[in-house]
């Protein structure tokens, strides 16, 4: 038993086991206690099994707003917080909570940098049914997402945008804690998700952040109220540290755009930058760009931001910015004009509708899972992605479809799991006699505007 005067906030006398018990019993941890946990685990002084126990206690009991803010800041300051003071103007980024066919980062980064802001984007890889920006970029031959911080700054100075992965210097606590959450089933928790996302984003040296929080069958947060709660917590956390933050709650009940898979998502992004591509992908990319222009004080309002984004696409400036960004990060810029230079699948297969009618449901998570099964995603972190594998969606919710008409074209290289994937894709669609009565908007709500 401890003797003498016990000061619970004195880090020299704290013990991880006491903090695990405190959270297990629904107690609120102080900022000092959370700092002790995060810094101790990052340095290797607190073992995996104790941090895993605390994470599970936090997952079950929850974290309040003060604890979330403290956890975010402790993870943020576990490494280097970037400053881009040598680059004039505002620095703005966007983060999506992930979905199927969500490729907007590849589109809005060149739009917004062409429009005069700097976009220092530190992105992640896909896991499970969701795609990752880094994996899509690596479908471009030679594209290097593993730049040093010095190289990252050089690219930002030259073209106003840089898209890289998390470095060893950026929020190392998050990198270590996320790997533990992934294998201990403690991922889907609002407080832990918020701290993970915001610690990385705030370390980028940005002035403002636009959040795209997905909701629906293809999102991590299936229910809109859960997505709203996550958005509110992230917006509040960003504002606590003096950043401008807004969150858009967007629909992920079906894939975004017509393509999923790495090569064909790069191709589809280029199509949008050429003023073409599917309407939903164009609309969301322009809307997110508009908010970035507004929060970055480039335009006086969101409508003016949208007009500026449209101009950057119409004049070809955004496309040229993407070309420049590819070149500066070691990629083959010829893919912009010659999409055949992207990895191509050798085989194609069709999934057709079993009946005539209207598309009523498209289970987006199952579609993403089928893509991962075919090699177009990861089921485990160490899995290698085949960038040529993809899905091409021919019908959207509300569309009329005939019996035996194509729903999805599969682009694949190995047929090891083809039958299983085809069955999963076929079972993802529900065809009804009548068209759905309600058409859900792409942007459902805006938080923190």
C-alpha positions as CSV (number, residue, x, y, z in Angstrom):
1,X,0.0,0.0,0.0
2,X,1.3,3.5,-0.9
3,X,2.4,5.5,2.1
4,X,2.8,9.2,2.4
5,X,1.0,12.0,0.6
6,X,-0.3,10.7,-2.7
7,X,-0.6,13.4,-5.5
8,X,-2.6,11.7,-8.3
9,X,-1.6,14.3,-10.8
10,X,2.1,13.9,-10.2
11,X,3.3,11.9,-13.2
12,X,6.3,10.4,-11.2
13,X,3.8,8.6,-9.0
14,X,1.2,7.6,-11.6
15,X,0.7,4.0,-12.5
16,X,-1.0,2.7,-15.7
17,X,-2.9,0.1,-13.7
18,X,-4.6,2.8,-11.6
19,X,-5.6,4.8,-14.7
20,X,-7.0,1.6,-16.3
21,X,-9.1,1.0,-13.1
22,X,-10.2,4.6,-13.0
23,X,-11.6,4.5,-16.6
24,X,-13.0,1.0,-16.0
25,X,-15.0,2.5,-13.1
26,X,-16.3,5.4,-15.3
27,X,-13.9,7.9,-13.9
28,X,-12.7,11.0,-15.8
29,X,-9.0,11.2,-16.4
30,X,-7.2,14.5,-16.1
31,X,-5.0,16.0,-18.8
32,X,-1.9,15.0,-16.8
33,X,-3.1,11.4,-16.5
34,X,-3.8,11.2,-20.2
35,X,-0.4,12.8,-21.0
36,X,1.3,10.2,-18.7
37,X,-0.4,7.3,-20.6
38,X,0.3,8.5,-24.1
39,X,3.9,9.6,-23.5
40,X,4.7,6.5,-21.5
41,X,3.2,4.2,-24.2
42,X,5.0,6.1,-27.0
43,X,8.3,5.7,-25.2
44,X,7.7,2.0,-24.6
45,X,7.5,2.4,-20.8
46,X,3.8,1.2,-20.8
47,X,3.4,-2.2,-22.4
48,X,0.9,-3.1,-25.1
49,X,-1.3,-5.1,-22.8
50,X,-1.9,-2.2,-20.4
51,X,-2.6,0.3,-23.2
52,X,-5.0,-2.2,-24.8
53,X,-6.8,-2.6,-21.4
54,X,-7.1,1.2,-21.1
55,X,-8.4,1.5,-24.7
56,X,-11.0,-1.2,-24.1
57,X,-12.1,0.6,-20.9
58,X,-12.3,3.9,-22.8
59,X,-14.2,2.2,-25.6
60,X,-16.8,0.7,-23.2
61,X,-17.1,3.7,-20.8
62,X,-16.6,6.5,-23.3
63,X,-14.5,9.7,-23.2
64,X,-16.0,13.1,-22.4
65,X,-15.2,16.2,-24.4
66,X,-12.4,17.3,-22.1
67,X,-10.7,13.8,-22.2
68,X,-11.0,13.7,-26.0
69,X,-9.3,17.2,-26.3
70,X,-6.6,16.1,-23.9
71,X,-6.0,12.8,-25.7
72,X,-5.9,14.6,-29.1
73,X,-3.4,17.2,-27.9
74,X,-1.2,14.5,-26.2
75,X,-1.0,12.5,-29.4
76,X,-0.5,15.7,-31.4
77,X,2.5,16.8,-29.3
78,X,4.0,13.3,-29.2
79,X,5.9,14.3,-32.3
80,X,6.7,17.2,-34.5
81,X,4.0,19.8,-35.2
82,X,4.8,21.2,-38.6
83,X,5.0,24.9,-39.5
84,X,5.0,26.2,-43.0
85,X,5.6,29.9,-42.1
86,X,8.0,30.2,-45.0
87,X,5.1,29.5,-47.4
88,X,2.8,32.6,-47.8
89,X,-0.9,32.3,-47.5
90,X,-3.3,29.9,-45.7
91,X,-2.8,26.2,-45.4
92,X,-6.0,24.1,-45.6
93,X,-6.7,20.4,-45.7
94,X,-9.6,18.0,-46.0
95,X,-10.2,14.6,-44.3
96,X,-12.7,11.9,-45.1
97,X,-13.8,9.2,-42.7
98,X,-13.7,6.8,-45.6
99,X,-15.9,4.9,-48.0
100,X,-16.1,3.1,-51.3
101,X,-15.0,5.0,-54.4
102,X,-14.2,8.1,-52.3
103,X,-11.4,9.7,-54.3
104,X,-12.1,13.4,-53.7
105,X,-8.7,14.1,-52.3
106,X,-7.1,13.5,-55.7
107,X,-9.5,16.0,-57.2
108,X,-9.7,18.8,-54.6
109,X,-6.0,19.1,-53.7
110,X,-5.1,20.3,-57.3
111,X,-8.3,22.4,-57.5
112,X,-7.6,24.2,-54.2
113,X,-3.8,24.6,-54.7
114,X,-4.5,26.0,-58.3
115,X,-6.9,28.5,-56.6
116,X,-4.2,29.9,-54.4
117,X,-4.1,28.0,-51.2
118,X,-1.6,25.5,-49.9
119,X,-2.8,21.9,-49.3
120,X,-0.4,19.9,-47.0
121,X,-2.2,16.5,-47.0
122,X,-1.0,13.7,-44.9
123,X,-3.2,10.7,-45.8
124,X,-3.8,7.1,-44.9
125,X,-4.1,3.7,-46.4
126,X,-7.2,1.6,-46.9
127,X,-8.3,-1.1,-44.6
128,X,-11.2,-3.5,-44.9
129,X,-13.9,-2.2,-47.2
130,X,-12.6,1.4,-47.5
131,X,-10.0,2.7,-49.9
132,X,-6.9,4.8,-49.0
133,X,-5.6,7.9,-50.7
134,X,-2.0,6.7,-50.5
135,X,-2.9,3.4,-52.2
136,X,-4.6,5.2,-55.0
137,X,-1.7,7.5,-55.6
138,X,0.7,4.6,-55.7
139,X,-1.2,3.2,-58.7
140,X,0.5,6.0,-60.6
141,X,3.9,4.5,-61.7
142,X,6.7,6.0,-59.7
143,X,4.6,8.2,-57.4
144,X,6.3,8.5,-54.0
145,X,4.1,9.0,-51.0
146,X,7.0,8.4,-48.6
147,X,8.7,11.8,-48.8
148,X,10.9,13.2,-45.9
149,X,9.6,16.3,-44.2
150,X,12.2,18.3,-46.1
151,X,11.1,16.9,-49.4
152,X,7.4,17.5,-48.5
153,X,8.1,21.2,-47.8
154,X,10.0,21.5,-51.1
155,X,7.0,20.1,-53.0
156,X,4.6,22.4,-51.1
157,X,6.7,25.4,-52.0
158,X,6.9,24.5,-55.6
159,X,3.3,23.6,-56.4
160,X,1.2,24.3,-53.3
161,X,0.1,20.7,-52.7
162,X,1.8,17.6,-51.3
163,X,0.2,14.2,-50.6
164,X,2.2,12.0,-48.3
165,X,1.8,9.3,-45.7
166,X,2.3,9.7,-42.0
167,X,6.0,10.1,-41.2
168,X,7.9,8.8,-38.1
169,X,7.9,12.4,-36.8
170,X,4.2,13.1,-37.2
171,X,2.0,12.0,-34.2
172,X,4.0,8.8,-33.5
173,X,1.6,8.1,-30.6
174,X,-1.3,7.8,-33.0
175,X,0.6,5.4,-35.3
176,X,1.4,3.1,-32.4
177,X,-2.1,3.4,-30.7
178,X,-4.0,2.9,-34.0
179,X,-2.1,-0.3,-34.7
180,X,-3.1,-1.6,-31.3
181,X,-6.8,-0.5,-31.7
182,X,-6.9,-2.3,-35.0
183,X,-6.1,-5.7,-33.4
184,X,-8.1,-5.2,-30.2
185,X,-11.4,-4.2,-31.7
186,X,-11.4,-0.7,-30.3
187,X,-11.6,1.3,-33.6
188,X,-15.3,2.4,-33.7
189,X,-15.3,4.8,-30.8
190,X,-16.1,8.5,-31.3
191,X,-13.4,9.8,-28.9
192,X,-10.7,7.5,-30.1
193,X,-11.5,8.2,-33.8
194,X,-11.5,11.9,-33.2
195,X,-8.1,11.9,-31.4
196,X,-6.6,9.7,-34.2
197,X,-7.8,11.9,-37.0
198,X,-7.3,15.3,-35.5
199,X,-3.9,14.6,-34.0
200,X,-2.5,13.9,-37.5
201,X,-4.4,16.7,-39.2
202,X,-3.4,19.4,-36.7
203,X,0.2,18.3,-36.9
204,X,0.3,19.2,-40.6
205,X,0.6,22.9,-39.8
206,X,-2.8,23.9,-41.2
207,X,-5.0,26.9,-40.6
208,X,-8.3,25.3,-41.5
209,X,-9.8,21.8,-42.0
210,X,-12.8,20.6,-43.9
211,X,-14.1,17.2,-42.7
212,X,-16.2,14.8,-44.9
213,X,-17.9,12.6,-42.4
214,X,-19.6,9.7,-44.2
215,X,-22.8,8.0,-43.1
216,X,-24.7,5.0,-44.5
217,X,-24.0,1.4,-45.4
218,X,-20.5,2.1,-46.7
219,X,-19.4,4.2,-43.8
220,X,-17.8,3.3,-40.4
221,X,-20.7,5.3,-38.9
222,X,-23.8,3.7,-40.3
223,X,-26.3,5.9,-38.4
224,X,-26.5,9.6,-39.2
225,X,-26.8,10.5,-35.5
226,X,-23.4,8.8,-34.9
227,X,-21.8,10.6,-37.8
228,X,-23.2,13.9,-36.5
229,X,-21.8,13.2,-33.0
230,X,-18.4,12.4,-34.4
231,X,-18.5,15.5,-36.6
232,X,-19.4,17.7,-33.6
233,X,-16.6,16.4,-31.5
234,X,-14.0,16.8,-34.2
235,X,-15.2,20.4,-35.0
236,X,-15.1,21.3,-31.4
237,X,-11.6,19.7,-30.9
238,X,-10.2,21.7,-33.9
239,X,-11.7,24.9,-32.6
240,X,-10.2,24.4,-29.2
241,X,-6.7,24.7,-30.7
242,X,-7.6,27.7,-32.8
243,X,-8.3,26.1,-36.2
244,X,-11.2,26.8,-38.5
245,X,-13.1,23.6,-38.9
246,X,-16.3,22.6,-40.7
247,X,-17.8,19.1,-41.2
248,X,-20.1,17.9,-44.0
249,X,-22.2,14.8,-43.3
250,X,-22.3,13.0,-46.7
251,X,-24.1,10.0,-48.1
252,X,-22.2,6.7,-48.3
253,X,-25.3,4.4,-48.9
254,X,-23.7,3.7,-52.4
255,X,-20.3,4.1,-53.9
256,X,-19.1,7.6,-54.8
257,X,-18.7,7.9,-58.6
258,X,-18.8,5.0,-61.0
259,X,-15.4,3.4,-60.1
260,X,-13.8,1.7,-57.1
261,X,-10.3,0.3,-57.1
262,X,-7.0,2.2,-57.4
263,X,-6.1,2.6,-61.1
264,X,-9.7,3.3,-62.2
265,X,-10.2,5.8,-59.3
266,X,-7.1,7.7,-60.5
267,X,-8.6,7.6,-64.0
268,X,-12.0,8.8,-62.8
269,X,-10.4,11.6,-60.8
270,X,-8.5,12.8,-63.9
271,X,-11.9,12.8,-65.8
272,X,-13.4,15.1,-63.2
273,X,-10.4,17.4,-63.4
274,X,-11.1,17.5,-67.2
275,X,-14.6,18.7,-66.5
276,X,-16.2,15.3,-67.0
277,X,-16.8,12.3,-64.8
278,X,-19.9,11.3,-62.8
279,X,-22.2,14.1,-61.4
280,X,-22.1,13.0,-57.8
281,X,-18.3,12.9,-57.6
282,X,-18.0,16.3,-59.4
283,X,-20.6,17.8,-57.1
284,X,-19.0,16.7,-53.8
285,X,-15.5,17.6,-55.0
286,X,-16.6,21.1,-55.9
287,X,-18.5,21.5,-52.6
288,X,-15.5,20.4,-50.5
289,X,-13.2,22.7,-52.5
290,X,-15.7,25.6,-52.0
291,X,-15.5,25.2,-48.2
292,X,-11.7,25.0,-48.3
293,X,-11.6,28.2,-50.3
294,X,-14.0,29.9,-47.8
295,X,-12.2,28.6,-44.6
296,X,-8.9,29.6,-46.1
297,X,-10.1,33.1,-46.6
298,X,-9.6,32.8,-50.4
299,X,-13.2,33.7,-51.1
300,X,-15.8,35.7,-49.0
301,X,-18.3,32.9,-49.1
302,X,-19.0,29.3,-50.1
303,X,-20.8,30.2,-53.3
304,X,-17.8,32.3,-54.5
305,X,-15.6,29.3,-53.5
306,X,-17.7,27.0,-55.7
307,X,-17.4,29.4,-58.7
308,X,-13.6,29.6,-58.1
309,X,-13.4,25.7,-58.0
310,X,-15.4,25.5,-61.2
311,X,-13.1,28.0,-62.9
312,X,-10.0,26.1,-61.9
313,X,-11.5,23.0,-63.6
314,X,-12.9,24.8,-66.7
315,X,-9.6,26.6,-67.4
316,X,-7.5,23.4,-67.0
317,X,-5.5,24.9,-64.2
318,X,-6.4,22.2,-61.7
319,X,-5.5,19.5,-64.2
320,X,-2.1,21.1,-64.8
321,X,-1.6,21.3,-61.0
322,X,-2.2,17.6,-60.7
323,X,0.3,16.9,-63.5
324,X,2.9,19.1,-61.7
325,X,2.2,17.3,-58.4
326,X,2.7,13.9,-59.9
327,X,6.0,15.0,-61.5
328,X,7.4,16.5,-58.3
329,X,6.6,13.3,-56.3
330,X,8.4,11.1,-58.9
331,X,5.3,9.8,-60.7
332,X,4.7,9.4,-64.5
333,X,2.7,12.5,-65.4
334,X,1.9,11.0,-68.8
335,X,-1.0,9.1,-67.1
336,X,-3.0,12.4,-67.2
337,X,-3.2,12.0,-71.0
338,X,-2.6,8.3,-71.4
339,X,-4.6,6.4,-68.7
340,X,-3.4,3.1,-70.3
341,X,-0.1,3.7,-68.5
342,X,-2.0,2.9,-65.2
343,X,-2.0,-0.8,-64.2
344,X,-4.7,-2.6,-66.1
345,X,-6.6,-5.8,-65.2
346,X,-6.3,-8.8,-67.6
347,X,-9.8,-10.1,-67.1
348,X,-13.4,-8.7,-66.8
349,X,-16.6,-10.3,-65.5
350,X,-20.2,-9.1,-65.2
351,X,-22.7,-9.2,-62.4
352,X,-26.2,-8.8,-63.8
353,X,-29.6,-8.0,-62.4
354,X,-31.7,-11.1,-61.5
355,X,-35.0,-9.1,-62.3
356,X,-36.3,-6.0,-63.9
357,X,-37.3,-3.0,-61.7
358,X,-35.5,-0.2,-59.9
359,X,-32.4,-0.3,-57.7
360,X,-33.6,0.1,-54.2
361,X,-30.5,-0.8,-52.1
362,X,-26.8,-1.1,-52.8
363,X,-25.0,-2.4,-49.8
364,X,-21.9,-0.3,-50.1
365,X,-19.8,-2.1,-47.4
366,X,-20.3,-5.5,-49.1
367,X,-19.2,-4.0,-52.5
368,X,-16.0,-2.7,-50.8
369,X,-15.5,-6.1,-49.2
370,X,-15.8,-7.9,-52.5
371,X,-13.2,-5.5,-54.0
372,X,-10.8,-6.3,-51.1
373,X,-11.4,-10.1,-51.6
374,X,-10.3,-9.8,-55.2
375,X,-7.1,-8.1,-54.2
376,X,-8.2,-4.5,-54.6
377,X,-8.0,-3.8,-50.8
378,X,-6.6,-5.1,-47.6
379,X,-8.2,-7.5,-45.2
380,X,-5.0,-7.4,-43.1
381,X,-2.5,-4.5,-42.9
382,X,0.3,-6.6,-44.4
383,X,-1.8,-7.5,-47.5
384,X,-0.4,-6.3,-50.8
385,X,-2.9,-4.5,-53.1
386,X,-3.3,-5.1,-56.8
387,X,-3.9,-1.6,-58.1
388,X,-5.4,-2.9,-61.4
389,X,-8.3,-4.6,-59.6
390,X,-11.6,-2.7,-59.6
391,X,-15.3,-2.5,-59.8
392,X,-17.3,-0.4,-62.3
393,X,-20.8,0.4,-61.3
394,X,-23.4,0.8,-64.0
395,X,-26.5,1.5,-61.9
396,X,-27.3,3.8,-59.0
397,X,-30.1,3.8,-56.4
398,X,-33.3,4.8,-58.2
399,X,-32.1,3.7,-61.6
400,X,-34.3,1.4,-63.8
401,X,-32.7,-1.9,-64.6
402,X,-33.7,-4.7,-66.9
403,X,-33.4,-8.4,-66.2
404,X,-29.9,-9.6,-67.0
405,X,-28.7,-6.0,-67.4
406,X,-25.2,-5.2,-66.1
407,X,-25.0,-4.0,-62.5
408,X,-21.2,-4.2,-62.0
409,X,-18.2,-5.0,-64.2
410,X,-15.4,-6.6,-62.2
411,X,-11.8,-5.9,-63.3
412,X,-9.6,-8.7,-61.9
413,X,-6.3,-10.6,-62.3
414,X,-6.9,-13.7,-60.2
415,X,-10.1,-15.8,-60.1
416,X,-9.3,-17.4,-56.8
417,X,-12.2,-15.6,-55.1
418,X,-14.1,-14.5,-58.1
419,X,-17.2,-16.6,-57.6
420,X,-17.4,-15.6,-53.9
421,X,-17.0,-11.9,-54.9
422,X,-19.6,-12.1,-57.6
423,X,-22.1,-13.6,-55.2
424,X,-21.4,-10.9,-52.6
425,X,-21.8,-8.2,-55.2
426,X,-25.1,-9.7,-56.5
427,X,-26.4,-9.9,-53.0
428,X,-25.5,-6.3,-52.4
429,X,-28.3,-5.0,-54.6
430,X,-32.1,-5.1,-54.0
431,X,-34.3,-4.6,-57.0
432,X,-37.9,-3.4,-56.4
433,X,-40.9,-3.0,-58.6
434,X,-41.1,0.7,-57.8
435,X,-38.5,3.5,-57.6
436,X,-37.6,4.6,-54.1
437,X,-39.9,7.4,-52.9
438,X,-37.1,9.3,-51.2
439,X,-33.9,10.5,-52.8
440,X,-31.3,11.2,-50.1
441,X,-29.1,14.3,-50.8
442,X,-25.4,13.8,-51.2
443,X,-24.7,16.4,-48.5
444,X,-27.1,15.8,-45.6
445,X,-25.9,18.3,-43.0
446,X,-23.2,20.8,-42.3
447,X,-21.7,21.1,-38.8
448,X,-19.8,24.1,-37.5
449,X,-20.5,26.4,-40.4
